[in-house]
Amino acid sequence: MSEQNLYLIPSRDELAQAPVQGFVLWLAADQALPLTLLQVLDGTPMSARYECYSAVFALPPAVRLPQAVYRLGGPAGQQWVLLMTPTLPEADGRHTLEVVIHRECQAPPQAVCG
C-alpha cells in the first residue's frame, strides 16, 4: 500500500464504470479482504455546486465489520481512505458496507453537476 497511489475521493463515474470484482478492503498492511461492488446510487446534494452519491460493497461470506475509516483499493490500483458504514445484509446473508460521498463538483461553479 504505497502512499503514492492514494487518491482523494473516487468519482461517481470511476465507481460506476468499475468492474464489480477487484475491490479490496485493507484491514492491515498485510491483510486485505475482497469486496464486490453491488451498486452506485445518486444522492441529494445540498446545492448545484455539489454532487452526492454512494456505493455499496458486499463483504465475503461470514465477515462483518463495524463503521470505520478504511483503506479501499480499486480494481485499477487506486486507493482511497473512506468512512464506510454497515448497511442491511444482502438476501444471501453477506454483510455490506456503504460509502457516502458529498463533494464539490469538479465543473465550474455555474455548471450543474452530472
C-alpha positions in Angstrom: 0.0 0.0 0.0 2.0 2.9 -1.2 1.1 6.4 -0.2 1.9 7.4 -3.8 -1.2 5.6 -5.0 -3.6 7.3 -2.5 -6.3 9.2 -4.3 -8.6 11.8 -2.6 -12.1 10.6 -3.4 -13.4 8.3 -6.1 -15.6 10.0 -8.6 -19.1 8.7 -9.2 -18.1 7.7 -12.8 -15.0 5.9 -11.6 -17.1 3.7 -9.3 -20.0 3.2 -11.7 -17.7 2.2 -14.5 -15.5 -0.1 -12.5 -15.9 -3.9 -12.7 -17.8 -5.2 -9.7 -14.9 -7.5 -8.7 -11.4 -6.3 -7.9 -12.0 -4.0 -4.9 -10.2 -4.8 -1.7 -10.6 -3.5 1.8 -7.3 -3.1 3.7 -7.5 -4.1 7.3 -3.8 -4.0 7.9 -0.6 -3.6 5.8 -0.6 -7.3 5.0 -4.3 -8.2 5.3 -7.0 -7.3 2.7 -10.5 -8.6 2.0 -12.0 -8.8 -1.4 -15.1 -6.7 -1.9 -17.9 -6.9 -4.5 -19.4 -3.6 -5.7 -23.1 -4.0 -5.5 -24.4 -0.6 -6.6 -23.6 3.1 -7.1 -26.6 5.3 -6.2 -27.2 9.0 -6.7 -27.8 11.1 -3.6 -29.2 14.5 -3.0 -26.6 17.3 -3.0 -27.0 20.4 -0.9 -26.8 22.7 -3.9 -25.9 22.7 -7.6 -22.2 23.2 -6.7 -22.1 19.7 -5.1 -22.6 16.1 -6.1 -23.7 13.3 -3.8 -23.5 9.5 -4.4 -23.0 6.3 -2.5 -21.5 2.9 -3.2 -22.5 -0.3 -1.5 -20.0 -3.2 -1.2 -20.6 -6.8 -0.2 -18.1 -8.4 2.2 -17.0 -12.0 1.9 -19.4 -14.5 3.4 -19.4 -14.6 7.3 -17.4 -11.4 7.5 -19.0 -8.5 9.4 -17.2 -5.2 10.0 -18.1 -2.1 12.1 -18.3 1.5 10.9 -14.7 2.8 10.5 -12.3 4.6 8.2 -10.9 2.0 5.9 -8.5 2.0 3.0 -10.3 0.9 -0.1 -8.4 -0.4 -3.1 -9.9 -0.1 -6.5 -9.5 -2.5 -9.5 -7.1 -0.2 -11.3 -4.7 0.1 -8.3 -6.3 3.2 -6.8 -6.5 3.5 -3.0 -8.9 5.7 -1.0 -9.3 6.3 2.7 -13.0 6.5 3.3 -15.6 6.2 6.1 -17.6 3.1 5.5 -20.8 2.2 7.3 -22.6 -1.2 7.6 -26.0 -1.4 5.9 -28.6 -4.2 5.8 -27.2 -7.6 4.7 -27.9 -8.9 1.2 -30.6 -11.6 0.7 -27.8 -14.2 0.5 -26.5 -13.2 4.0 -23.4 -11.3 3.0 -22.8 -8.2 5.1 -22.3 -4.8 3.4 -20.5 -1.5 3.8 -21.6 1.7 2.2 -19.6 4.8 1.5 -21.5 8.1 1.0 -19.7 10.9 -0.8 -20.7 14.5 -0.9 -18.2 16.7 -2.6 -17.9 19.9 -4.6 -18.2 19.4 -8.3 -15.1 19.5 -10.5 -17.0 21.6 -13.0 -17.1 25.4 -13.0 -19.4 26.8 -10.2 -22.1 28.0 -12.7 -22.5 24.4 -14.1 -24.7 21.8 -12.6 -23.1 18.5 -11.7 -24.0 15.4 -13.6 
